[in-house]
Amino acid sequence: MQIVLSSKKIHGKVKLSFIFINISCFLSGIILPLVATYIFIGGISPDIKCITGIEVIALLGFFITIVTTPIIATVSYINYRSKQNGRKLMLNGSYVCL
């Protein structure tokens, strides 16, 4: 979701700010592993006594979110700024935005 929305922001197809895109993706990356874990626990047979592996799903989701969200945000913002700076044209010693 973050990559798609950031790409649309770079191409000018979305009016959302980068901050809103990144914060909403970060929050959903924190909430969704918890929801997935809860749903998975609800579907387990009562005969199973150890569910340690299910906790790994939540921890893996948190880890992926904490690592990838800032990386995607940084790369997207740098790409956006370079595209904005590339749209400027030097005319008679001053910059004109295209």
C-alpha positions as CSV (number, residue, x, y, z in Angstrom):
1,M,0.0,0.0,0.0
2,Q,2.8,2.4,0.9
3,I,4.7,1.8,-2.4
4,V,1.6,2.2,-4.5
5,L,0.4,5.4,-2.8
6,S,3.9,6.9,-2.8
7,S,4.3,6.1,-6.5
8,K,1.0,7.8,-7.2
9,K,2.1,10.8,-5.1
10,I,5.3,11.1,-7.1
11,H,3.4,11.1,-10.4
12,G,0.8,13.6,-9.1
13,K,-2.2,11.3,-9.1
14,V,-2.8,11.4,-5.4
15,K,-3.2,14.6,-3.2
16,L,-2.3,12.8,0.1
17,S,0.8,14.0,1.9
18,F,3.8,11.7,2.3
19,I,3.4,12.1,6.1
20,F,-0.2,10.8,6.0
21,I,0.7,7.9,3.7
22,N,3.7,6.8,5.8
23,I,1.9,7.2,9.2
24,S,-1.2,5.3,8.0
25,C,1.0,2.5,6.6
26,F,3.0,2.3,9.8
27,L,-0.1,2.1,12.0
28,S,-1.7,-0.5,9.8
29,G,1.6,-2.4,9.9
30,I,1.4,-2.5,13.7
31,I,-2.3,-3.3,13.9
32,L,-2.7,-5.9,11.1
33,P,-0.2,-8.5,12.6
34,L,-2.2,-8.3,15.9
35,V,-5.4,-8.9,14.1
36,A,-4.0,-11.7,12.1
37,T,-2.6,-13.3,15.2
38,Y,-6.0,-13.0,17.0
39,I,-7.8,-14.6,14.0
40,F,-5.3,-17.4,13.8
41,I,-5.6,-18.1,17.5
42,G,-9.4,-18.2,17.2
43,G,-9.2,-20.9,14.5
44,I,-6.9,-23.3,16.4
45,S,-8.2,-26.5,17.8
46,P,-8.6,-26.7,21.6
47,D,-6.4,-29.8,21.6
48,I,-3.3,-27.7,20.8
49,K,-1.7,-26.4,23.9
50,C,1.4,-24.6,22.6
51,I,0.9,-21.6,20.3
52,T,4.4,-20.2,20.4
53,G,4.7,-20.2,16.6
54,I,1.8,-17.8,16.3
55,E,3.6,-15.2,18.3
56,V,6.4,-15.3,15.7
57,I,3.8,-14.1,13.1
58,A,3.1,-10.9,15.1
59,L,6.8,-10.3,15.8
60,L,7.7,-10.8,12.2
61,G,5.0,-8.4,11.1
62,F,6.3,-5.8,13.6
63,F,9.9,-6.3,12.4
64,I,9.0,-6.0,8.7
65,T,7.0,-2.8,9.5
66,I,9.7,-1.2,11.6
67,V,12.4,-1.9,9.0
68,T,10.6,-1.3,5.7
69,T,8.3,1.6,6.3
70,P,11.2,4.2,7.0
71,I,13.2,2.8,4.0
72,I,10.2,3.1,1.6
73,A,9.4,6.5,3.0
74,T,13.0,7.8,2.5
75,V,13.4,6.4,-1.0
76,S,10.0,7.7,-2.1
77,Y,10.6,11.2,-0.6
78,I,14.0,11.4,-2.3
79,N,12.5,10.3,-5.6
80,Y,9.7,12.9,-5.2
81,R,12.1,15.7,-4.4
82,S,14.4,14.9,-7.3
83,K,11.4,14.8,-9.7
84,Q,10.2,18.2,-8.4
85,N,13.7,19.7,-8.8
86,G,14.0,18.1,-12.3
87,R,10.8,20.0,-13.4
88,K,12.5,23.3,-12.9
89,L,13.9,25.0,-16.0
90,M,16.6,27.7,-16.0
91,L,15.5,30.6,-18.1
92,N,17.4,33.9,-18.2
93,G,19.3,33.1,-15.0
94,S,16.3,32.3,-13.0
95,Y,14.3,29.1,-12.4
96,V,10.9,28.6,-13.8
97,C,8.7,25.7,-12.7
98,L,7.2,23.7,-15.4
